[in-house]
Amino acid sequence: MDEIQYTLVLVSLTMLYVFYRLFHRNADELREIRGPASPSWIFGNMLQLTLTPTYGEYEFEWLKKYGSVYRFKGCFGVKDRLMISDPAALHTLLSREQFALGPGMGNGGRLIYNAGCTWLTDSEKDHQRLRTALNEGFTVAAVRSYIPIFERVAQTLTEQFDEIASHSGVGDISPLLGQATLASVAEAILGLSLNELGDEFISTNLQLINVASNQSATQVLADALLRWIPNAICDVMLYIPVQPFNFVHRAKVLTDEIGKRVIRSSKIAKSQGLEGVGGFYDDLVDKAQTYSSDGNVFSERDILDQTTLLLLAGQDTTANTLVFGFLELARDVDLQERLRAEIHASRIGIARDATTFDNMPLLNAFIKETLRLYPAVALSDRVATEDVVLALSEPIMTSRGKRLTRIPIPKGQIVYIGTAEYQRSESIWGPDAHEFKTSRWLKEEGPLKGEGVSSYANLLSFFGGTRICLGWRFALLEMQIFVCELVSKFEFSLPDDEVHLKTTCQYAMTLQPMLPDGKKGAFLAIKRVT
């Protein structure tokens, strides 16, 4: 090989290497982001993330060790995922169209919720179309109109808690709060009482919740496989004769029937000049009729597809948050007494409306702190639909000692929104971030350090951006009223016998209160305030 040929080969190889390095630079930088070692090719780090006796045993240690962005493995040795709890990066993730629901949230949610607007992944336009119609049922004015419903449901809870207090004195509050939140949604949105939903729906709904609360290694693998199954196959899977699928399929059939019944009743009533069945669905039926001649912008099928979302998604998440809140009150007698005093004082000569509850600082500090420590959806995945760069609030150090202030995310990369990590980050909430302290919300300057990520208290419990929870105002007012009703009339404490053992916080799609026997529940000693 002469000198010219040698030079050409050398130049060519050099150029190839340069192009290779440029092409793989992003991947190299991602590989250099630190993270925990994977203990298993089959499970990756997923069992550590989702299957521990108490949620966060590994995750919060990783946050402390590796920082607000770290790398971990999914099941079956798939390429690395990123866990993100940095505020600036989270703000981008939630507000930019370059990130769609990941395969876990997308396929899993679609399996249960059909074309509910929160889980629409095919078209951002469709998502916004449905949100525009549904938002009218969850505006400030609309939610305030539901106060009488929330108060009636709260009074039913009082009767149930009275029954416990007058007999054994100890009861499981989890199923009672679950029924109460379902009753609130059913009446406010559909205009139906709990009884009108039907015994079969209530029974199937309870079975579905119990199945969802049982997390296992098999379930972790099933979730991993579900990520890669096409939508058409997901729809067929519901007909497989396996118990979890049977419950999901039956629940969807029943909610569809309930939606059709409400639509039919509303249309009949209005054709006779009557007001309709009540509830927000009356307005949705009007929209479907109004828009049906204009390109079918909002159809009756759209209404039916939202029924499952509204009935199921708005029930258990709020109920679980309330359970964790009451457990914290039972552990802190002083907080409970101060909250009770504030509730009693607020009722003297003041009309009971939304501003009454909003003007109770300790009540709202208590709810915010409960949401902070116990976000219903502690983890959720997103996938980059194009190359994008995430700027960080605080730099992280790579395994090679390089300081990163920006992270290039290639198209197709799966990232996880670490809601629970963000809300327990010491750099944001202080060194006591893992403690339940309502006082952090009572300071004039507020508790948050750094950039905010959402419209409610800078918490991610309701997410943020274009996919913020539709019913966040609904859930807040519902919690305010339930807490005021129950704390004003009952004292709560932890049972001192061995029969009703300690409740822990575990992950099973959402954060769940779990008993040592693996069943969902939370027992409290309940005593009437004299």
HUQUI-V446221 format. One line per field, one symbol per residue. psi: psi as a letter, one per 20 degrees, with the letter a starting at -180 (. if undefined). burial: I if it has 9 or more other C-alpha atoms within 8 Angstrom, else O. A space follows every 10 residues. Layout:
psi->???
burial->???
This chain:
psi->prhggggggg gghggggghg gghjgghghg hiprrqqpip hgicjhhhhi mqhppjgggh hhghgiaipr qrqaqkkrqq rpppjpgghh gghhiqiipr prhggggggh hgjckqhhjp ihohghghgh hgghhhikrg gghhiighgh hgghhggggg hhgghiehip roighghghg hghggggggi kqrghihqhg ggghgggggh ghinprhghg gghghhhjpq ghhghhhiip mpgghggggg ghgghggggh gggghghggh hjjriairrh hghhgggghg ihjmjlhorh hgghhigggh gghjfhgggg ggghghghhh inhggghhgh gggghiiojp pnahhghhkn ghghhggghg hghmpgnhqq qqppirpqpo qqhpqqprij jqopiqopoq pippqpomgh ggjjphigir ikhjqoohhh iiqhirippa pqiriojkqj hjbabikqpg khhggghggg gggggghhiq pprpqjrign rpprorpmgr pqoqrhjjqp ropqppppp.
burial->OOOOOIOOOO OOOOOOOOOO OOOOOIOOII IIIIIOOIOO IOIIIIIIII IIOOIIIOII IIIOOIIIII IIIIIOIOOI IIIIIIIIII IIIIIOOIII IIIIIIIIII IIIIIIIOII IOOOOIIIII IOIIIOIIIO OIIIOIIOII IOIIIOIIOI IIOIIOOOII IIIIOIIIOI IIIIIIIIII IIIIOOIOOO IIOIIOIIII OIIIIOOOOI IOIIOIIOIO OOOIOOOIOO OOOOIIIIII IIOIIIOIII OIIOIIIIII OOOOOIIIII IIOIIOIIIO IIOOOIIIIO OIIIIIIIII IIIIIIIIII IIIIIIIIII OOIOOIOOII OIIIOIIOOO OOOIOIIOOI OIIIIIIIII IIIIIIIIII IIIIIIIIOI IIIOIIIIOO OOOIIIIIII IOIIIIIIII IIIIIIOIIO OOIOOIOIOI IIOOOOOOOO OOIIOOOIII IOIIIOIOII OOIIIOIIII IIOIIIIIII IIIIIOOOOO IOIIIIIIOI IIIIIIOOII IIIIIIIIOO
